[in-house]
Amino acid sequence: MELGIRGKTALVCAASKGLGKGCAQALAREGVNLVITARGSEALEATAAEIRNAFKVTVIAVSGDITTAQGREAALKAAPAPDILVNNAGGPPPGDFREWDRDAWVKALDANMIAPILMIRALVDGMIARKFGRIVNITSAAVKAPIAELGLSNGARTGLTGFIAGLSRTTVRHNVTVNNLLPGPFETDRLRSNLEFHAQKTGKSADELRKLRTEANPAGRFGTIEEFGDACAYLCSAQAGFVTGQNLLMDGGAYPGTF
Ligand code: NAP
């Protein structure tokens, strides 16, 4: 299906690896020019080159921490008026909430709630004025089914989700949609480090845990960043203008509810 976004511009945050990279690749395949960000410039430049070569679109790489004012400024300077915004950042660390002081909470809120809201604040009125905008926030399956040791993530991302639920209903009449993508287990560095965390806690090896987790998933595997990117590209398509305020769970069927 032609997604109707060829020639548009997307700002994809935290996109040198993993799910953000999957989104950037899928948008580039649809002919979207990109500004991509990450903190580390080496992997970011490598990803930018890979996407440019594969899809013949413009890719500008901006290194910086998107959870800081400086990082956001740099990203917005390179992409002052994008048609598409994909909000993403690293997730907070796992642990026991008794170990988390105020600073730990503020850091999680900054990264996974406030940074995406500030990016939206900077860009949404331009999208409304131009009568086209697609905003996708990468959150987590933990918004729907909390994961005990990821309490920082459960809290911060649920706050973002509540905010988006309200905002998304005010922008859609201007053809600006805001949706969330909720990853379950996807094969990325983040997932690998979570497996290591559990390996240390349980005494099982990371490989053993991987086998147990993939077998326990109804799909019998983890998701791929390409699958994730394709869902993102659909939410950014011209055809998806009537889809807003939604939380699309991608977890291979792991969430057991009817809805
Ligand atoms: P990943 O493979 O570790 O990739 C993270 C990407 O984001 C990298 O490009 C990283 O580059 C960049 N990044 C991280 N923090 C950043 C920051 N502060 N500013 C700018 N760029 C930043 O992680 P992932 O698995 O794709 O996860 C993406 C998001 O989805 C995370 O919030 C994660 O918690 C969430 N999630 C993932 C899964 C899963 O199964 N993979 C499941 C649920 C939720 P640099 O390190 O160079 O900055």
Boltz pocket constraint, residues with backbone or C-beta under 6 A from the ligand:
constraints:
  - pocket:
      binder: B
      contacts: [[A, 13], [A, 14], [A, 15], [A, 16], [A, 17], [A, 18], [A, 19], [A, 20], [A, 37], [A, 38], [A, 39], [A, 40], [A, 41], [A, 43], [A, 64], [A, 65], [A, 66], [A, 67], [A, 71], [A, 88], [A, 89], [A, 90], [A, 91], [A, 92], [A, 138], [A, 139], [A, 140], [A, 141], [A, 183], [A, 184], [A, 185], [A, 186], [A, 187], [A, 188], [A, 189], [A, 190], [A, 191]]
      max_distance: 6.0
